[in-house]
Every structure is written in C-alpha cells, then in structure tokens.
Amino acid sequence: MDVRLTGAEALALRMTSLLLRPHPVARPTDVAGVVEWFGAMQAQDVASGLWSLGVRLPGRTLADVLAALERREALRTWPMRGTVHLVPSRDARWMLAVTGVRALAGAAARWRALGLTAADADRAADVLGAALAGGGRLTRAQCLATLAAAGIDTTGQRGYHLLWHASLRGVTCVAPHVGTEQTFVLLDEWAPDPHRPERDEALGILAARYFRGHGPTTVRDFAGWTGLTLTDARRGVAVAGAALATVRVDDTEALVDAALLDAPRAPVDDLHLLPGFDEFLLGFKDRTLMLDPAHQQAVVPGNNGVFQATVVRAGRVVGTWKRAQTRARVTVTVHQLTPFDEALRTRVEAGLARYGHFLGLPLRNSW
C-alpha cells in the first residue's frame, strides 16, 4: 500500500505515537506500560523523566509514579548513547548488551585522559556488587565512599565513569531517589527474571517499539536514538517485519507502526506542557516537524544538549518554561516563542495547574 503523508499529517500521527493523543489501540495505563511502549524513555534529568510519565498518565501524581518505580515497574540505567533512560526492568540486561556497551568505545579517549583502565573499572564494579549484595541500596555518595575505602581513586570525573561502567556491565542500576539523593542497587536483585532475546530478536524489538512510540520517522532517526549502526538499524526493521509500515512524508521514506495508519490525521489544536528531556524532541535527530529551526537556540541554548521544557500547541513548540521548586511551592516562568493571545494563556495556565496537581504543590506562574 502506497501511503503518502503531508508533514502536517505525519505530525498528527507522531503525536499519537508519542501517547500525547488518543491511540487507536489500547493505550498503556501504568508506568510499566508507558515505558515498554517506547522501549526506553529519556531520564537523565529525574524531574523531567517523572513528568514525562505524568503527562502520559493523566490524573496520576508524582507520588503514584514514584510508588510504581519502587515496585520496579521500570528502572533507570544507561541503555544507549551513554545517557540515562527509563527501561522495562526485564529488558535492561539485553539492552545494555546490545546498545549500551556501544558507548564504551566513545569513552576510551576520556578514560585515557582520566587515567582510568578497564581493570580499574572492573574492580570498582566488583566492589560495588559486593557492597550491594543482599538487598543493599547506596546513595551515589555512599558508592563513591565505598570505592575510595577500597583504594579506588574516584576524584574528578573518575567516580562518575566508574558508576556508569558498573551499570553498563549489568552489575548495578539506578533506583529511585531517596530524598534528593540518587541511589544504586544490584540489577540482578531489581530485575531477577530478565528477558534474554537473541541479538536479531532484540534488534527487532527495539525497532518495533521505537517506531510505535515515535513514528512516522526514519531509519536514521532510529539509528540516532539507539546509537546503532545503520546496518543494525536496518536489520532491526527487517526483523520487525509486518509490525511496521512504510510511508512517504513529503519526499522522505519513513516507517510507522502499522496499527497507527488507522489513527486520525487531521490537525488537532491541543496543548501540552512537556519537560525538557522528553521523547517528543529527544527521540529524533530531525526535529523540524515539531520545532521551527528559528526556535532551536531558545530550546537548546548554545546547542549544549540541555533542553528547555516546552509549550507545545498542535504538535509545534510555541514556548518554553522553567520551574523553581521549594518544599512549599513551585514557580514556573513561561517564555513565548510565538505570541500568546489571552485564550492561549488561559490554556497554558490550565496546563500548569495540572502540573501543580501532579507535584502536589501550589503553583505560581509568571510570563
């Protein structure tokens, strides 16, 4: 079937894939389901990752999401691109093996500069594994202190790279914060029944989930998201087979979950307040459907990889927002990238009220 889409139609379908609009198949209703839908969700910034889940689980609160993570419905680790994501607990180990370890080659020069060797990293992983055995849970500071006590130098960036490597090896993973502190646990204890697909099957799972949660988009975007080679990305698409459909967006070939072709393609004037590190932008190398290139600098100042939270209207970024939170309240400042009329301001304020409800805090906003 030759399916041709305009950019506007592709954007409408993409918003549905991203679980930001109703989906024609049963949509996930819990944290485990949302994370599995995407395959992995950007989560190096904890607050962003939690709100990414909250946006897609209307009515749930921060306390609900944190409780689900304590139940191990999903966990955080470094499954690809050297970046922390939320992943399905049972899938963490094979994702680390297929995509996570690819980041090690890119870190080699940095390790040489830090004086780190593979032997150092392996010894650190063994020390942490022993310290956490039997249900242990240590904060980042406690992990570094444990390594230092074993005579392992953690100064500068060495500590971060040692913790990262221990997770890449599948020894540890990142558990929910205790207070404001990141914590680490044993992966074997938090995901004791791992799924162990063969490599080809794993590539197919990655492809099916990526395009289900992001399509229509390209194989190059899939390779960029996973850090896979284009050869492996194409292999994953081939293994996914009939689960994916090929479409043309203007003059570009793209892939989409076949079930999504039944979804509405008409423009929808909806509004979302998304966190900065959300799959809406981070899931793509080419973001032109959602982001005017003229606004790139406002969303990623200095192109430094730190994304601002966005106001998204009809699938397009129209503003950014920043929050300042204390124990008693949260204050949000909204910056307009296109002019907001009074009606749009009212809609943004309603969206901010939902965010305040998620946090369980009174919210004050400024323009």
N, C-alpha and C positions, 0 to 999 in steps of 0.2 A: 504494500500500500504506500503510495507516494503522498506523504503528508507534508504540506508546506505551511509554515507559520510566519506571520509578521513578528517583528520584535515585540510589539505590544501583546500579541497572543502568547508568545514564548514567556514573557514576563508574568502573565497571568497564570500560566501553568507552573512556572517556577515558584511563585508564591504559594501555590497549593502543595507542591513537593516539599517546601520548607515548613509545612504544617502551620502556615500563617493564614490559610484559608481552609474552608471545609474540603475534605478529600472524598472522592467517590468510593473508596474502600474504607473499611472500618479504621478509624484513626486510633493511635495509641492513647491510652487513658492513664498511664502511670509513668514514673520516671524510667523504669526498665524498658518500657515500650518505646518511649521517645528516643532514648539513647540507641537502642537497637535499630530503630527506623533509619537513623542517619549513619549508623555504623561507628561513628565517633563524633564527638562534639567538642569544639574548641573550648578549653577550660584553663588556660594558663593563668587567667585572672579569675579568681574564685567567684567574686561577686557577679561578674559577667556570666560565668557558666551557670550559676544558680538561677539568675533571671532568664537566661535562655530557656531553661526548663520551665520556669514560671510562666513565661509568655505563651508556651505551648500547652500548658495545663491550667486553663482558666479556673479561677476560684481557689487554686491551691496556694498555700502560703509558704514562706521561707521555711518555717518550722516543718511543714509537710515534706518539702523537698529534702531537707537535712535528715529527717527521720528515714526517708526512703534510702538515702545514701548510707546511713548507719545500718540499714537492713541489707546492704550490699547489693542493691538493685543495679548499681553501676559503680565503677571506681575510676580514679584518676591515675594516669601513668603517661609515659612518653611513647605512644604507639607509632608516631611518624613525624618527620620533619624536625625532630629534636624539640618538639613542643608538647606541652601537657594537654591531654584531651580526656573527656569522659568516655569510657568504653563499656560495653556489656561485660560484666565480670567474667563470664565463662569464655569470652573471646580475647581477653587481654593477652594471654600467653602466645597464641598463634599470631596475633597482630604484632607483638614485639618481635617475633621471629621472622615475619615476612616483610614488614615495613620499618619497624622500629630500629633494627640494627643498621639500616642503611645510613642512619645519621652518624654512626661511629666514624665512618671514613671521612666525613666532613669535619670531624673534630680533631683529626690527627695533628694538624698543624698547631692548633690551640694547646693540645696536650703537650707537645714538644716545648712550646713556649712556657708552659707551667711546670715543666719538669716531671710530668706525670707519665708513668709507664703502665702497660697492661697488667704487669704484676702488682703494682700499687692498687689499681682499680679492683682486681680480682680479690686481693687480700681484704680490701675495705668491704667488699660485698660479703665475704665470708664472715668478717667481724660483725657486720650488721645482722646477718642471718642468724648468728648465734645469739646476739643480744635480744632479738625479737621473738625467738622461738618460744612456743608455749603461750601464744596469745598476747605477746608484748605489743606495746604501742608507744612509740617515742616521738617527741617533737623534733623538728629539724635541729634545734639547738642541742637536744639530748643526743641525737645521732652523731653530730659533729663532735660532741664531747666524748662519746664512746670511741670514736675513731682516734681522737687525739690521745685518749688514755691507752690505746693500743699502739701508740707510737707512730701513727699515720699523720702526716702533715696535711692540715685542712685549711691552711691560710689562703687568703685571696680567693680566687675562683676555684681553687682545688677542691674545696668542700662541695661546692655545687656539682662539679663534674663527677665526683665520687658517688654522690647520692643518685645522680642521673644514671650512671653506669650500673649501679646496683639494681635499679628498676628496669633498665634495658635488658639486663641478664635474667629478669624474671624472678629475682630474689625478693625485692620489696615492691610495694605500690604505695600510692598516696591515699591515706584515709581522710575522712572529713576533719576539718579543723577542730581543735579543742580551744575554745575562746578565739583568739586571733592567731593561734599557732598552727602551722602545717604539721601534720603527723604522718608517720610511716608505719606500715605493718608488713607482715610477710604475705606475699601474693598467694602462696600455697594455702595459707590459712583463710584468706578472704575469698579465694576462688578455688575451693578444693576439688571441684569437678569440672576441669577445663575441657572445652571442645578442642579436638585435635584434628582438624581437616588436613588433607594432603595439600601441597602447595597450589596446585591448579584449582582445587575446590576453594581454597582460601582467596585466591585472586578473583574467582567468580563471585564469591560472597561480597568482597569489597566493591566490585563493580556494580552488582545489583543494588546494594544499599546506597552507594554514592549517588547513582542516577535516580533512585527512588526518592532520595532526600534533597536532591539539587537540580534535577533535570527540568527542562531540556538544557543540556550543556555539552561540552566537547570532551573528547578523549584527552586532549591536552590539559583541560581543567582537572580531569580525574587524575592524571599523572602528577600534576602540580599539587593536588590535595594530599595524595598518598606519599609523594616522594618516589614513586615507582618510575622505572624507565618506561618510555613509550612502548617498548616491546612487551613488557609485562602488563602494562595498562591495556593494550590491545588484546593480550591473551585473556585477561580477566573479562573483557567484554565478550569475547568469543565463548568463554565458559558460561557466562550468564545467559547467553542464547536468547530464547524467545521471551525471557522476562523483560528484555529491553526492546524498544522500537527506535528505528532511525527516522529522523525528521530533518527538514531543512528550515533553518531560521534565516530568513532573507537568502543569502547565498552560501551559508555555512552549514555543513553537516553536523548534526547534534544527536544525542541519544536521550531517551526519556523512558521511565517506567511505562511499560505498555498499558497498564491499567489507567494511567493518567490521561490517555487520549480521550477518555470519556468525560473528563472534567470540563467545566465551563472555561471558555477562553476570552470572554468579554471582559473589558476593563472593569475594575471594582475600585470605588473610591473609599478604601479602608485606611485606617491609621494605626501605626504600631510604633511604640517606643522600645527600640531594641538596644541591648547592651553593645558595647564596642566590639567585643570579641565574640561575634555571633556568626553562625554558618551563613547567614544572609549575605555577608561580604567575604568572610574568611574562607568560605567554601569554594571560591572561584579565583582564578588568575585574571580572567577578563570580567570586569565588573560593570561594563558600560551599560548593560540593560538596567541596572539599578542606580548607578552613580554617574552623574554628569562629570566628565573629566575636569570641568572648571571648579568642581567642589572637592576634588581629590585632596588638595592641600588642607582644607578645613577638616576633613575626616581623618586623614593620616598626616598630621603636621610634620613637615620635614621628611616625609616618606620613611619614617623610622620604625615602622612596624607596630606602632601603638595606635590603635583605632579608637576614635571617639564614639561614644554612644550616639545613636542616630534616631531622628524622627523620620519615619517612612510613610509617605502618603501614596496610595495607589501603586505601591511597589518601587517608588523612587525616593531617594534621600532628599529631604527638603530642609533638614535642620540637624543640629547636634545638641547634646545635653550633657551636663556634668553634674555629679552629685557630691555633696559634702554631708557625711553622716556622723552623728553622735549617738550616744545611747538613748537620747530623748527624742530626736527628730532627724529627718533627712531634708536637706535643702537642695533643690535642683535649679540650675540655671540653663535656660534654653537659648540657643543661638539660631537665628533664622538664616537659612541659605537662600531661600526664596521668600518673598513677602507673605506673611500670615495675615489673613483677614480675621475679623472678630470671631466668625464661626469656626475657623480652624483653630484659633487659640482656645476656644471653649472645648473643642475635641481633644486638643493636647492636654488641657488641664484634667479632663476626664481620664485620659490615659495615665497621667501622673498619679491620680487618685488610686487607680488600680495598682500602680507600683507601690504606693504607700501602704495599701492594704496587704500586698504580698510581704512587705518587710515587717508589717505590724507596727508601723511608726507613723505619727503625724507628718505630713509633708507640706513644705512651703516651697513655692516656686517663684522665680524671677525671670524677666525677659531681658 
